[in-house]
């Protein structure tokens, strides 16, 4: 039986697109029931529509966090989505929302947590001069970029490498690691 997933995005949506393709191609035994976004300008929203996915704009800007989360709650219960997959979603979910779905919300973060949580992680790791950074997939808890770590992939920073190249390699690593992690999380028999 295919797992029912919903994906939250705020921007480009490259992780969402990779997951949607891997669901469509059967690598991931799941179906994307909807993609929801807090940002009407997000390129990922238009791309999800082009792929034929159901999309929703969450009313964070118009109604604030709690109304937007109520809206999201309704979308999840109407679609009976089992898993909520955060893919570049730039809002912090409230503790109450997370508690209701504890263990069923997954996030990807572009650093080796617990190093460099929060925004601009790739740039901060680069500026700090670390030699190895990477990608983390984790369960979401009430703190930012904090829940149980499910998988990590190290990415070496080469001497003299421009940050743009590092960003590109991290995004490639993310797309592979997210699908690989979800294959097992959503269907532990695989
Ligand atoms: C990714 O680096 C992800 O790890 C972080 O936000 C970025 C989103 O990129 N949480 P995209 O929208 O999936 O292209």
Backbone and ligand atoms as CSV (ligand in chain L), in Angstrom:
chain,resi,resn,atom,element,x,y,z
A,1,UNK,N,N,0.837,-1.218,0.000
A,1,UNK,CA,C,0.000,0.000,0.000
A,1,UNK,C,C,0.862,1.255,0.000
A,2,UNK,N,N,0.536,2.162,-0.886
A,2,UNK,CA,C,1.316,3.402,-0.945
A,2,UNK,C,C,1.053,4.274,0.277
A,3,UNK,N,N,2.123,4.870,0.801
A,3,UNK,CA,C,1.989,5.825,1.900
A,3,UNK,C,C,1.478,7.153,1.368
A,4,UNK,N,N,0.714,7.818,2.186
A,4,UNK,CA,C,0.116,9.096,1.758
A,4,UNK,C,C,0.937,10.230,2.357
A,5,UNK,N,N,1.594,10.991,1.497
A,5,UNK,CA,C,2.436,12.071,2.025
A,5,UNK,C,C,1.953,13.445,1.538
A,6,UNK,N,N,2.246,14.454,2.353
A,6,UNK,CA,C,2.022,15.847,1.960
A,6,UNK,C,C,3.362,16.549,2.128
A,7,UNK,N,N,3.658,17.478,1.226
A,7,UNK,CA,C,4.962,18.148,1.254
A,7,UNK,C,C,4.750,19.647,1.453
A,8,UNK,N,N,5.521,20.229,2.364
A,8,UNK,CA,C,5.465,21.680,2.602
A,8,UNK,C,C,6.726,22.333,2.046
A,9,UNK,N,N,6.533,23.411,1.304
A,9,UNK,CA,C,7.672,24.132,0.724
A,9,UNK,C,C,7.492,25.640,0.953
A,10,UNK,N,N,8.568,26.381,0.714
A,10,UNK,CA,C,8.476,27.848,0.731
A,10,UNK,C,C,9.143,28.478,-0.484
A,11,UNK,N,N,9.957,27.718,-1.219
A,11,UNK,CA,C,10.771,28.375,-2.240
A,11,UNK,C,C,10.927,27.576,-3.513
A,12,UNK,N,N,12.171,27.258,-3.817
A,12,UNK,CA,C,12.504,26.646,-5.097
A,12,UNK,C,C,11.855,25.276,-5.303
A,13,UNK,N,N,11.864,24.464,-4.251
A,13,UNK,CA,C,11.152,23.190,-4.331
A,13,UNK,C,C,11.920,22.054,-4.976
A,14,UNK,N,N,13.268,22.138,-5.004
A,14,UNK,CA,C,14.005,21.063,-5.688
A,14,UNK,C,C,13.863,19.725,-4.944
A,15,UNK,N,N,13.801,19.765,-3.627
A,15,UNK,CA,C,13.608,18.504,-2.890
A,15,UNK,C,C,12.210,17.943,-3.109
A,16,UNK,N,N,11.218,18.824,-3.112
A,16,UNK,CA,C,9.841,18.394,-3.365
A,16,UNK,C,C,9.735,17.729,-4.740
A,17,UNK,N,N,10.370,18.366,-5.749
A,17,UNK,CA,C,10.282,17.820,-7.107
A,17,UNK,C,C,10.948,16.454,-7.190
A,18,UNK,N,N,12.102,16.320,-6.527
A,18,UNK,CA,C,12.796,15.026,-6.542
A,18,UNK,C,C,11.926,13.957,-5.873
A,19,UNK,N,N,11.306,14.318,-4.747
A,19,UNK,CA,C,10.455,13.337,-4.060
A,19,UNK,C,C,9.251,12.964,-4.924
A,20,UNK,N,N,8.644,13.980,-5.537
A,20,UNK,CA,C,7.465,13.710,-6.371
A,20,UNK,C,C,7.847,12.791,-7.540
A,21,UNK,N,N,9.000,13.062,-8.158
A,21,UNK,CA,C,9.440,12.207,-9.271
A,21,UNK,C,C,9.695,10.784,-8.793
A,22,UNK,N,N,10.300,10.664,-7.627
A,22,UNK,CA,C,10.616,9.325,-7.129
A,22,UNK,C,C,9.367,8.573,-6.670
A,23,UNK,N,N,8.323,9.307,-6.296
A,23,UNK,CA,C,7.025,8.648,-6.025
A,23,UNK,C,C,6.443,8.179,-7.354
A,24,UNK,N,N,6.452,9.080,-8.331
A,24,UNK,CA,C,5.898,8.739,-9.643
A,24,UNK,C,C,6.619,7.564,-10.268
A,25,UNK,N,N,7.932,7.514,-10.095
A,25,UNK,CA,C,8.743,6.453,-10.703
A,25,UNK,C,C,8.727,5.155,-9.901
A,26,UNK,N,N,8.124,5.176,-8.713
A,26,UNK,CA,C,7.984,3.943,-7.931
A,26,UNK,C,C,9.137,3.663,-6.974
A,27,UNK,N,N,10.191,4.497,-7.020
A,27,UNK,CA,C,11.311,4.280,-6.096
A,27,UNK,C,C,10.842,4.471,-4.659
A,28,UNK,N,N,9.967,5.434,-4.485
A,28,UNK,CA,C,9.383,5.707,-3.177
A,28,UNK,C,C,7.949,5.197,-3.213
A,29,UNK,N,N,7.633,4.312,-2.271
A,29,UNK,CA,C,6.306,3.698,-2.275
A,29,UNK,C,C,5.291,4.642,-1.615
A,30,UNK,N,N,5.092,5.780,-2.240
A,30,UNK,CA,C,4.249,6.807,-1.631
A,30,UNK,C,C,3.590,7.635,-2.712
A,31,UNK,N,N,2.531,8.332,-2.307
A,31,UNK,CA,C,1.853,9.236,-3.234
A,31,UNK,C,C,1.771,10.624,-2.593
A,32,UNK,N,N,2.081,11.631,-3.384
A,32,UNK,CA,C,2.019,13.010,-2.871
A,32,UNK,C,C,0.567,13.472,-2.958
A,33,UNK,N,N,-0.095,13.604,-1.805
A,33,UNK,CA,C,-1.505,14.011,-1.818
A,33,UNK,C,C,-1.664,15.497,-2.034
A,34,UNK,N,N,-0.743,16.277,-1.509
A,34,UNK,CA,C,-0.745,17.696,-1.857
A,34,UNK,C,C,0.604,18.310,-1.526
A,35,UNK,N,N,0.833,19.465,-2.151
A,35,UNK,CA,C,1.988,20.304,-1.828
A,35,UNK,C,C,1.412,21.609,-1.291
A,36,UNK,N,N,1.843,22.025,-0.106
A,36,UNK,CA,C,1.353,23.286,0.449
A,36,UNK,C,C,2.534,24.228,0.643
A,37,UNK,N,N,2.244,25.521,0.507
A,37,UNK,CA,C,3.313,26.522,0.483
A,37,UNK,C,C,2.807,27.782,1.177
A,38,UNK,N,N,3.699,28.467,1.872
A,38,UNK,CA,C,3.302,29.706,2.553
A,38,UNK,C,C,3.585,30.935,1.689
A,39,UNK,N,N,4.202,30.728,0.531
A,39,UNK,CA,C,4.690,31.858,-0.265
A,39,UNK,C,C,4.135,31.784,-1.695
A,40,UNK,N,N,3.246,32.736,-2.041
A,40,UNK,CA,C,2.614,32.665,-3.370
A,40,UNK,C,C,3.608,32.781,-4.525
A,41,UNK,N,N,4.786,33.378,-4.242
A,41,UNK,CA,C,5.786,33.578,-5.298
A,41,UNK,C,C,6.734,32.389,-5.451
A,42,UNK,N,N,6.580,31.379,-4.648
A,42,UNK,CA,C,7.563,30.279,-4.663
A,42,UNK,C,C,7.590,29.584,-6.023
A,43,UNK,N,N,8.753,29.502,-6.640
A,43,UNK,CA,C,8.831,28.784,-7.921
A,43,UNK,C,C,8.359,27.324,-7.785
A,44,UNK,N,N,8.584,26.738,-6.622
A,44,UNK,CA,C,8.192,25.339,-6.412
A,44,UNK,C,C,6.696,25.119,-6.510
A,45,UNK,N,N,5.927,26.151,-6.167
A,45,UNK,CA,C,4.465,26.031,-6.224
A,45,UNK,C,C,4.014,25.858,-7.680
A,46,UNK,N,N,4.561,26.717,-8.547
A,46,UNK,CA,C,4.214,26.628,-9.977
A,46,UNK,C,C,4.709,25.307,-10.564
A,47,UNK,N,N,5.907,24.886,-10.156
A,47,UNK,CA,C,6.445,23.623,-10.683
A,47,UNK,C,C,5.604,22.433,-10.240
A,48,UNK,N,N,5.110,22.475,-8.998
A,48,UNK,CA,C,4.263,21.373,-8.509
A,48,UNK,C,C,2.980,21.312,-9.338
A,49,UNK,N,N,2.425,22.499,-9.639
A,49,UNK,CA,C,1.203,22.526,-10.461
A,49,UNK,C,C,1.478,21.935,-11.843
A,50,UNK,N,N,2.637,22.327,-12.403
A,50,UNK,CA,C,2.991,21.800,-13.737
A,50,UNK,C,C,3.081,20.278,-13.720
A,51,UNK,N,N,3.527,19.743,-12.596
A,51,UNK,CA,C,3.642,18.278,-12.491
A,51,UNK,C,C,2.276,17.621,-12.279
A,52,UNK,N,N,1.250,18.467,-12.092
A,52,UNK,CA,C,-0.095,17.915,-11.888
A,52,UNK,C,C,-0.401,17.584,-10.434
A,53,UNK,N,N,0.423,18.104,-9.522
A,53,UNK,CA,C,0.157,17.841,-8.104
A,53,UNK,C,C,-0.882,18.831,-7.589
A,54,UNK,N,N,-1.632,18.406,-6.584
A,54,UNK,CA,C,-2.584,19.312,-5.942
A,54,UNK,C,C,-1.788,20.291,-5.079
A,55,UNK,N,N,-2.062,21.583,-5.215
A,55,UNK,CA,C,-1.299,22.565,-4.432
A,55,UNK,C,C,-2.245,23.445,-3.603
A,56,UNK,N,N,-1.720,23.940,-2.488
A,56,UNK,CA,C,-2.493,24.839,-1.624
A,56,UNK,C,C,-1.566,25.936,-1.115
A,57,UNK,N,N,-2.114,27.146,-1.068
A,57,UNK,CA,C,-1.376,28.255,-0.459
A,57,UNK,C,C,-1.840,28.376,0.986
A,58,UNK,N,N,-0.899,28.331,1.906
A,58,UNK,CA,C,-1.258,28.434,3.327
A,58,UNK,C,C,-1.338,29.912,3.709
A,59,UNK,N,N,-2.410,30.333,4.406
A,59,UNK,CA,C,-2.642,31.774,4.619
A,59,UNK,C,C,-1.847,32.365,5.780
A,60,UNK,N,N,-0.539,32.092,5.814
A,60,UNK,CA,C,0.296,32.673,6.885
A,60,UNK,C,C,0.266,34.199,6.827
A,61,UNK,N,N,0.479,34.755,5.629
A,61,UNK,CA,C,0.594,36.214,5.518
A,61,UNK,C,C,-0.741,36.881,5.861
A,62,UNK,N,N,-1.838,36.315,5.408
A,62,UNK,CA,C,-3.142,36.966,5.609
A,62,UNK,C,C,-3.695,36.728,7.011
A,63,UNK,N,N,-3.516,35.536,7.541
A,63,UNK,CA,C,-4.242,35.176,8.777
A,63,UNK,C,C,-3.337,34.831,9.955
A,64,UNK,N,N,-2.041,34.722,9.725
A,64,UNK,CA,C,-1.134,34.402,10.829
A,64,UNK,C,C,-0.957,32.901,11.008
A,65,UNK,N,N,-0.018,32.573,11.904
A,65,UNK,CA,C,0.453,31.196,12.053
A,65,UNK,C,C,-0.644,30.208,12.486
A,66,UNK,N,N,-1.457,30.606,13.500
A,66,UNK,CA,C,-2.369,29.604,14.048
A,66,UNK,C,C,-3.496,29.283,13.083
A,67,UNK,N,N,-4.017,30.307,12.397
A,67,UNK,CA,C,-5.062,30.065,11.390
A,67,UNK,C,C,-4.473,29.257,10.226
A,68,UNK,N,N,-3.239,29.588,9.856
A,68,UNK,CA,C,-2.610,28.856,8.748
A,68,UNK,C,C,-2.439,27.389,9.133
A,69,UNK,N,N,-2.073,27.148,10.388
A,69,UNK,CA,C,-1.918,25.748,10.832
A,69,UNK,C,C,-3.276,25.034,10.915
A,70,UNK,N,N,-4.316,25.774,11.295
A,70,UNK,CA,C,-5.657,25.153,11.294
A,70,UNK,C,C,-6.019,24.726,9.877
A,71,UNK,N,N,-5.711,25.616,8.940
A,71,UNK,CA,C,-5.962,25.331,7.521
A,71,UNK,C,C,-5.204,24.054,7.107
A,72,UNK,N,N,-3.943,24.008,7.511
A,72,UNK,CA,C,-3.113,22.849,7.177
A,72,UNK,C,C,-3.658,21.582,7.841
A,73,UNK,N,N,-4.093,21.707,9.093
A,73,UNK,CA,C,-4.706,20.568,9.788
A,73,UNK,C,C,-5.873,20.007,8.973
A,74,UNK,N,N,-6.698,20.933,8.454
A,74,UNK,CA,C,-7.873,20.494,7.681
A,74,UNK,C,C,-7.440,19.801,6.393
A,75,UNK,N,N,-6.416,20.371,5.725
A,75,UNK,CA,C,-5.943,19.743,4.481
A,75,UNK,C,C,-5.441,18.329,4.749
A,76,UNK,N,N,-4.748,18.192,5.881
A,76,UNK,CA,C,-4.190,16.874,6.212
A,76,UNK,C,C,-5.319,15.898,6.525
A,77,UNK,N,N,-6.304,16.333,7.336
A,77,UNK,CA,C,-7.348,15.360,7.658
A,77,UNK,C,C,-8.230,15.075,6.442
A,78,UNK,N,N,-8.512,16.096,5.615
A,78,UNK,CA,C,-9.340,15.827,4.423
A,78,UNK,C,C,-8.649,14.845,3.471
A,79,UNK,N,N,-7.323,14.995,3.335
A,79,UNK,CA,C,-6.611,14.124,2.374
A,79,UNK,C,C,-6.181,12.807,3.034
A,80,UNK,N,N,-6.296,12.752,4.360
A,80,UNK,CA,C,-5.817,11.609,5.160
A,80,UNK,C,C,-4.323,11.333,4.894
A,81,UNK,N,N,-3.574,12.427,4.694
A,81,UNK,CA,C,-2.119,12.280,4.548
A,81,UNK,C,C,-1.544,11.750,5.866
A,82,UNK,N,N,-0.641,10.768,5.757
A,82,UNK,CA,C,-0.081,10.152,6.972
A,82,UNK,C,C,1.217,10.826,7.411
A,83,UNK,N,N,1.956,11.335,6.439
A,83,UNK,CA,C,3.271,11.902,6.728
A,83,UNK,C,C,3.343,13.329,6.195
A,84,UNK,N,N,3.981,14.186,6.968
A,84,UNK,CA,C,4.191,15.556,6.528
A,84,UNK,C,C,5.689,15.727,6.285
A,85,UNK,N,N,6.035,16.061,5.050
A,85,UNK,CA,C,7.438,16.127,4.659
A,85,UNK,C,C,7.797,17.592,4.410
A,86,UNK,N,N,8.688,18.127,5.226
A,86,UNK,CA,C,9.111,19.515,5.054
A,86,UNK,C,C,10.295,19.550,4.088
A,87,UNK,N,N,10.170,20.386,3.076
A,87,UNK,CA,C,11.228,20.454,2.059
A,87,UNK,C,C,11.494,21.925,1.753
A,88,UNK,N,N,12.298,22.549,2.618
A,88,UNK,CA,C,12.558,23.971,2.449
A,88,UNK,C,C,11.395,24.822,2.929
A,89,UNK,N,N,10.657,24.335,3.936
A,89,UNK,CA,C,9.541,25.105,4.501
A,89,UNK,C,C,10.117,26.026,5.567
A,90,UNK,N,N,9.964,27.344,5.365
A,90,UNK,CA,C,10.697,28.324,6.182
A,90,UNK,C,C,9.916,28.828,7.402
A,91,UNK,N,N,8.864,28.130,7.784
A,91,UNK,CA,C,8.107,28.503,8.987
A,91,UNK,C,C,8.369,27.484,10.079
A,92,UNK,N,N,8.293,27.965,11.329
A,92,UNK,CA,C,8.426,27.040,12.455
A,92,UNK,C,C,7.021,26.622,12.861
A,93,UNK,N,N,6.777,25.321,12.869
A,93,UNK,CA,C,5.453,24.825,13.257
A,93,UNK,C,C,5.289,24.958,14.769
A,94,UNK,N,N,4.080,25.262,15.215
A,94,UNK,CA,C,3.876,25.485,16.652
A,94,UNK,C,C,3.987,24.150,17.401
A,95,UNK,N,N,4.368,24.198,18.690
A,95,UNK,CA,C,4.522,22.957,19.462
A,95,UNK,C,C,3.252,22.110,19.453
A,96,UNK,N,N,2.086,22.765,19.535
A,96,UNK,CA,C,0.827,22.002,19.539
A,96,UNK,C,C,0.648,21.225,18.245
A,97,UNK,N,N,0.937,21.864,17.134
A,97,UNK,CA,C,0.801,21.208,15.831
A,97,UNK,C,C,1.748,20.003,15.755
A,98,UNK,N,N,2.986,20.221,16.209
A,98,UNK,CA,C,3.992,19.146,16.135
A,98,UNK,C,C,3.585,17.985,17.049
A,99,UNK,N,N,3.102,18.316,18.251
A,99,UNK,CA,C,2.714,17.260,19.196
A,99,UNK,C,C,1.632,16.359,18.615
A,100,UNK,N,N,0.684,16.984,17.921
A,100,UNK,CA,C,-0.410,16.186,17.346
A,100,UNK,C,C,0.094,15.210,16.297
A,101,UNK,N,N,1.269,15.503,15.721
A,101,UNK,CA,C,1.799,14.628,14.659
A,101,UNK,C,C,3.221,14.182,14.967
A,102,UNK,N,N,3.532,14.095,16.203
A,102,UNK,CA,C,4.898,13.757,16.604
A,102,UNK,C,C,5.341,12.444,15.957
A,103,UNK,N,N,6.541,12.442,15.388
A,103,UNK,CA,C,7.040,11.220,14.747
A,103,UNK,C,C,6.536,11.046,13.327
A,104,UNK,N,N,5.713,11.981,12.861
A,104,UNK,CA,C,5.146,11.878,11.510
A,104,UNK,C,C,5.491,13.096,10.660
A,105,UNK,N,N,6.385,13.937,11.182
A,105,UNK,CA,C,6.833,15.107,10.419
A,105,UNK,C,C,8.345,14.974,10.231
A,106,UNK,N,N,8.786,15.111,9.002
A,106,UNK,CA,C,10.199,14.914,8.672
A,106,UNK,C,C,10.728,16.194,8.026
A,107,UNK,N,N,11.988,16.498,8.298
A,107,UNK,CA,C,12.605,17.689,7.707
A,107,UNK,C,C,13.984,17.344,7.151
A,108,UNK,N,N,14.417,18.142,6.192
A,108,UNK,CA,C,15.798,18.029,5.707
A,108,UNK,C,C,16.494,19.353,5.955
A,109,UNK,N,N,17.762,19.256,6.352
A,109,UNK,CA,C,18.503,20.469,6.697
A,109,UNK,C,C,19.906,20.394,6.088
A,110,UNK,N,N,20.375,21.515,5.494
A,110,UNK,CA,C,21.655,21.455,4.788
A,110,UNK,C,C,22.879,21.690,5.670
A,111,UNK,N,N,22.996,20.908,6.731
A,111,UNK,CA,C,24.232,20.882,7.524
A,111,UNK,C,C,24.238,19.574,8.289
A,112,UNK,N,N,25.345,19.284,8.932
A,112,UNK,CA,C,25.406,18.099,9.798
A,112,UNK,C,C,24.942,18.548,11.186
A,113,UNK,N,N,23.644,18.445,11.442
A,113,UNK,CA,C,23.125,18.842,12.759
A,113,UNK,C,C,23.791,17.998,13.834
A,114,UNK,N,N,24.035,18.511,15.037
A,114,UNK,CA,C,23.513,19.778,15.534
A,114,UNK,C,C,24.331,21.012,15.125
A,115,UNK,N,N,25.295,20.872,14.222
A,115,UNK,CA,C,26.032,22.070,13.779
A,115,UNK,C,C,25.163,22.890,12.828
A,116,UNK,N,N,25.232,24.180,12.939
A,116,UNK,CA,C,24.604,25.129,12.024
A,116,UNK,C,C,23.102,24.915,11.807
A,117,UNK,N,N,22.313,24.892,12.891
A,117,UNK,CA,C,20.856,24.898,12.694
A,117,UNK,C,C,20.405,26.281,12.233
A,118,UNK,N,N,19.156,26.408,11.829
A,118,UNK,CA,C,18.617,27.719,11.453
A,118,UNK,C,C,18.918,28.070,10.007
A,119,UNK,N,N,18.866,29.385,9.739
A,119,UNK,CA,C,18.987,29.846,8.341
A,119,UNK,C,C,20.446,29.936,7.884
A,120,UNK,N,N,20.635,29.999,6.563
A,120,UNK,CA,C,21.943,30.236,5.944
A,120,UNK,C,C,23.016,29.262,6.424
A,121,UNK,N,N,22.618,28.015,6.607
A,121,UNK,CA,C,23.555,27.044,7.185
A,121,UNK,C,C,24.754,26.770,6.291
A,122,UNK,N,N,24.509,26.732,4.989
A,122,UNK,CA,C,25.617,26.410,4.077
A,122,UNK,C,C,26.646,27.541,4.140
A,123,UNK,N,N,26.153,28.775,4.064
A,123,UNK,CA,C,27.045,29.939,4.111
A,123,UNK,C,C,27.786,30.003,5.449
A,124,UNK,N,N,27.081,29.710,6.550
A,124,UNK,CA,C,27.725,29.822,7.860
A,124,UNK,C,C,28.808,28.744,8.028
A,125,UNK,N,N,28.532,27.546,7.517
A,125,UNK,CA,C,29.550,26.483,7.595
A,125,UNK,C,C,30.760,26.868,6.745
A,126,UNK,N,N,30.484,27.391,5.559
A,126,UNK,CA,C,31.532,27.812,4.626
A,126,UNK,C,C,32.379,28.922,5.250
A,127,UNK,N,N,31.700,29.945,5.805
A,127,UNK,CA,C,32.418,31.078,6.395
A,127,UNK,C,C,33.211,30.659,7.627
A,128,UNK,N,N,32.703,29.656,8.326
A,128,UNK,CA,C,33.397,29.187,9.532
A,128,UNK,C,C,34.695,28.459,9.185
A,129,UNK,N,N,34.755,27.982,7.946
A,129,UNK,CA,C,35.967,27.280,7.516
A,129,UNK,C,C,35.976,25.798,7.847
A,130,UNK,N,N,34.775,25.220,8.095
A,130,UNK,CA,C,34.771,23.773,8.348
A,130,UNK,C,C,35.193,23.042,7.075
A,131,UNK,N,N,35.767,21.859,7.242
A,131,UNK,CA,C,36.230,21.108,6.070
A,131,UNK,C,C,35.202,20.104,5.593
A,132,UNK,N,N,34.309,19.732,6.510
A,132,UNK,CA,C,33.235,18.807,6.149
A,132,UNK,C,C,31.923,19.393,6.660
A,133,UNK,N,N,30.954,19.487,5.765
A,133,UNK,CA,C,29.599,19.822,6.204
A,133,UNK,C,C,28.702,18.716,5.672
A,134,UNK,N,N,27.439,18.991,5.384
A,134,UNK,CA,C,26.624,17.901,4.876
A,134,UNK,C,C,25.142,18.158,4.980
A,135,UNK,N,N,24.410,17.070,5.098
A,135,UNK,CA,C,22.952,17.099,5.037
A,135,UNK,C,C,22.406,16.190,6.133
A,136,UNK,N,N,21.313,16.628,6.750
A,136,UNK,CA,C,20.668,15.827,7.794
A,136,UNK,C,C,19.181,15.673,7.489
A,137,UNK,N,N,18.663,14.471,7.635
A,137,UNK,CA,C,17.210,14.247,7.622
A,137,UNK,C,C,16.818,13.876,9.041
A,138,UNK,N,N,15.800,14.565,9.570
A,138,UNK,CA,C,15.434,14.321,10.975
A,138,UNK,C,C,13.939,14.435,11.186
A,139,UNK,N,N,13.471,13.811,12.267
A,139,UNK,CA,C,12.084,14.006,12.672
A,139,UNK,C,C,11.960,15.400,13.269
A,140,UNK,N,N,10.804,15.994,13.120
A,140,UNK,CA,C,10.591,17.352,13.646
A,140,UNK,C,C,10.049,17.269,15.064
A,141,UNK,N,N,10.676,18.008,15.970
A,141,UNK,CA,C,10.105,18.160,17.305
A,141,UNK,C,C,9.818,19.638,17.552
A,142,UNK,N,N,9.644,20.017,18.811
A,142,UNK,CA,C,9.189,21.388,19.100
A,142,UNK,C,C,10.295,22.416,18.912
A,143,UNK,N,N,11.549,21.978,18.760
A,143,UNK,CA,C,12.638,22.947,18.574
A,143,UNK,C,C,13.069,22.993,17.102
A,144,UNK,N,N,13.718,24.079,16.748
A,144,UNK,CA,C,14.099,24.270,15.344
A,144,UNK,C,C,15.281,23.368,14.965
A,145,UNK,N,N,15.125,22.608,13.876
A,145,UNK,CA,C,16.199,21.750,13.346
A,145,UNK,C,C,16.785,20.862,14.448
A,146,UNK,N,N,15.927,20.168,15.153
A,146,UNK,CA,C,16.380,19.520,16.375
A,146,UNK,C,C,16.002,18.044,16.569
A,147,UNK,N,N,14.917,17.547,16.043
A,147,UNK,CA,C,14.432,16.199,16.425
A,147,UNK,C,C,15.389,15.070,16.078
A,148,UNK,N,N,14.921,13.860,16.343
A,148,UNK,CA,C,15.759,12.657,16.164
A,148,UNK,C,C,16.371,12.597,14.746
A,149,UNK,N,N,17.663,12.405,14.708
A,149,UNK,CA,C,18.350,12.325,13.413
A,149,UNK,C,C,18.109,10.958,12.786
A,150,UNK,N,N,17.643,10.969,11.543
A,150,UNK,CA,C,17.353,9.723,10.837
A,150,UNK,C,C,18.484,9.328,9.898
A,151,UNK,N,N,19.130,10.322,9.297
A,151,UNK,CA,C,20.227,10.023,8.360
A,151,UNK,C,C,21.059,11.284,8.145
A,152,UNK,N,N,22.328,11.063,7.860
A,152,UNK,CA,C,23.202,12.191,7.519
A,152,UNK,C,C,24.133,11.789,6.383
A,153,UNK,N,N,24.491,12.765,5.589
A,153,UNK,CA,C,25.452,12.546,4.504
A,153,UNK,C,C,26.503,13.645,4.581
A,154,UNK,N,N,27.766,13.269,4.793
A,154,UNK,CA,C,28.799,14.309,4.822
A,154,UNK,C,C,29.111,14.832,3.421
A,155,UNK,N,N,29.440,16.107,3.343
A,155,UNK,CA,C,29.884,16.723,2.080
A,155,UNK,C,C,31.158,17.499,2.401
A,156,UNK,N,N,32.245,17.109,1.736
A,156,UNK,CA,C,33.538,17.765,1.983
A,156,UNK,C,C,33.578,19.137,1.309
A,157,UNK,N,N,34.192,20.095,1.964
A,157,UNK,CA,C,34.386,21.408,1.335
A,157,UNK,C,C,35.814,21.450,0.804
A,158,UNK,N,N,35.959,21.556,-0.507
A,158,UNK,CA,C,37.287,21.524,-1.107
A,158,UNK,C,C,37.968,22.882,-0.953
A,159,UNK,N,N,39.293,22.889,-0.743
A,159,UNK,CA,C,39.999,24.165,-0.589
A,159,UNK,C,C,39.791,25.050,-1.821
A,160,UNK,N,N,39.406,26.292,-1.596
A,160,UNK,CA,C,39.245,27.237,-2.702
A,160,UNK,C,C,37.956,27.086,-3.481
A,161,UNK,N,N,37.120,26.130,-3.091
A,161,UNK,CA,C,35.871,25.906,-3.833
A,161,UNK,C,C,34.915,27.094,-3.651
A,162,UNK,N,N,34.329,27.596,-4.734
A,162,UNK,CA,C,33.334,28.668,-4.578
A,162,UNK,C,C,32.103,28.141,-3.850
A,163,UNK,N,N,31.448,29.011,-3.103
A,163,UNK,CA,C,30.292,28.562,-2.315
A,163,UNK,C,C,29.176,28.037,-3.224
A,164,UNK,N,N,29.075,28.597,-4.423
A,164,UNK,CA,C,28.010,28.146,-5.337
A,164,UNK,C,C,28.168,26.655,-5.674
A,165,UNK,N,N,29.426,26.229,-5.844
A,165,UNK,CA,C,29.673,24.812,-6.163
A,165,UNK,C,C,29.301,23.935,-4.967
A,166,UNK,N,N,29.661,24.423,-3.772
A,166,UNK,CA,C,29.325,23.667,-2.558
A,166,UNK,C,C,27.802,23.552,-2.427
A,167,UNK,N,N,27.116,24.666,-2.654
A,167,UNK,CA,C,25.644,24.642,-2.543
A,167,UNK,C,C,25.055,23.611,-3.497
A,168,UNK,N,N,25.577,23.600,-4.697
A,168,UNK,CA,C,25.076,22.665,-5.701
A,168,UNK,C,C,25.287,21.215,-5.243
A,169,UNK,N,N,26.467,20.938,-4.722
A,169,UNK,CA,C,26.751,19.556,-4.288
A,169,UNK,C,C,25.891,19.189,-3.083
A,170,UNK,N,N,25.638,20.151,-2.208
A,170,UNK,CA,C,24.778,19.862,-1.050
A,170,UNK,C,C,23.352,19.583,-1.518
A,171,UNK,N,N,22.863,20.377,-2.469
A,171,UNK,CA,C,21.491,20.139,-2.940
A,171,UNK,C,C,21.379,18.778,-3.636
A,172,UNK,N,N,22.417,18.395,-4.351
A,172,UNK,CA,C,22.383,17.053,-4.961
A,172,UNK,C,C,22.343,15.970,-3.887
A,173,UNK,N,N,23.176,16.156,-2.860
A,173,UNK,CA,C,23.209,15.167,-1.767
A,173,UNK,C,C,21.854,15.109,-1.059
A,174,UNK,N,N,21.225,16.265,-0.904
A,174,UNK,CA,C,19.909,16.294,-0.229
A,174,UNK,C,C,18.898,15.432,-0.969
A,175,UNK,N,N,18.864,15.615,-2.276
A,175,UNK,CA,C,17.816,14.918,-3.041
A,175,UNK,C,C,17.975,13.405,-2.950
A,176,UNK,N,N,19.226,12.949,-2.940
A,176,UNK,CA,C,19.464,11.506,-2.823
A,176,UNK,C,C,19.132,11.026,-1.415
A,177,UNK,N,N,19.622,11.757,-0.412
A,177,UNK,CA,C,19.443,11.307,0.970
A,177,UNK,C,C,17.975,11.341,1.394
A,178,UNK,N,N,17.220,12.334,0.932
A,178,UNK,CA,C,15.821,12.426,1.378
A,178,UNK,C,C,15.037,11.205,0.901
A,179,UNK,N,N,15.179,10.888,-0.370
A,179,UNK,CA,C,14.448,9.728,-0.884
A,179,UNK,C,C,14.923,8.452,-0.197
A,180,UNK,N,N,16.238,8.307,-0.075
A,180,UNK,CA,C,16.766,7.074,0.508
A,180,UNK,C,C,16.242,6.887,1.939
A,181,UNK,N,N,16.180,7.968,2.689
A,181,UNK,CA,C,15.719,7.884,4.074
A,181,UNK,C,C,14.227,7.574,4.129
A,182,UNK,N,N,13.475,8.220,3.269
A,182,UNK,CA,C,12.021,8.031,3.310
A,182,UNK,C,C,11.617,6.638,2.831
A,183,UNK,N,N,12.395,6.060,1.925
A,183,UNK,CA,C,12.079,4.692,1.477
A,183,UNK,C,C,11.944,3.792,2.696
A,184,UNK,N,N,12.890,3.880,3.622
A,184,UNK,CA,C,12.885,2.997,4.799
A,184,UNK,C,C,11.923,3.480,5.872
A,185,UNK,N,N,11.851,4.790,6.065
A,185,UNK,CA,C,10.987,5.311,7.131
A,185,UNK,C,C,9.516,5.007,6.837
A,186,UNK,N,N,9.121,5.197,5.589
A,186,UNK,CA,C,7.715,5.028,5.254
A,186,UNK,C,C,7.341,3.559,5.112
A,187,UNK,N,N,8.328,2.739,4.822
A,187,UNK,CA,C,8.035,1.328,4.582
A,187,UNK,C,C,9.188,0.512,5.167
A,188,UNK,N,N,9.203,0.309,6.501
A,188,UNK,CA,C,10.355,-0.311,7.156
A,188,UNK,C,C,10.685,-1.704,6.629
A,189,UNK,N,N,9.767,-2.354,5.905
A,189,UNK,CA,C,10.081,-3.691,5.385
A,189,UNK,C,C,11.044,-3.613,4.199
A,190,UNK,N,N,11.219,-2.411,3.620
A,190,UNK,CA,C,12.098,-2.299,2.432
A,190,UNK,C,C,13.532,-2.015,2.825
L,1,LIG,C1,C,17.247,22.950,1.234
L,1,LIG,O1,O,18.623,23.221,1.348
L,1,LIG,C2,C,16.725,22.336,2.506
L,1,LIG,O2,O,17.630,21.512,3.139
L,1,LIG,C3,C,16.468,23.552,3.352
L,1,LIG,O3,O,15.965,24.513,2.467
L,1,LIG,C4,C,16.463,24.249,1.143
L,1,LIG,C5,C,15.272,24.118,0.251
L,1,LIG,O4,O,15.623,23.928,-1.083
L,1,LIG,N1,N,15.600,23.232,4.474
L,1,LIG,P1,P,14.509,23.487,-2.127
L,1,LIG,O5,O,13.342,24.468,-1.963
L,1,LIG,O6,O,14.085,22.087,-1.817
L,1,LIG,O7,O,15.133,23.626,-3.463
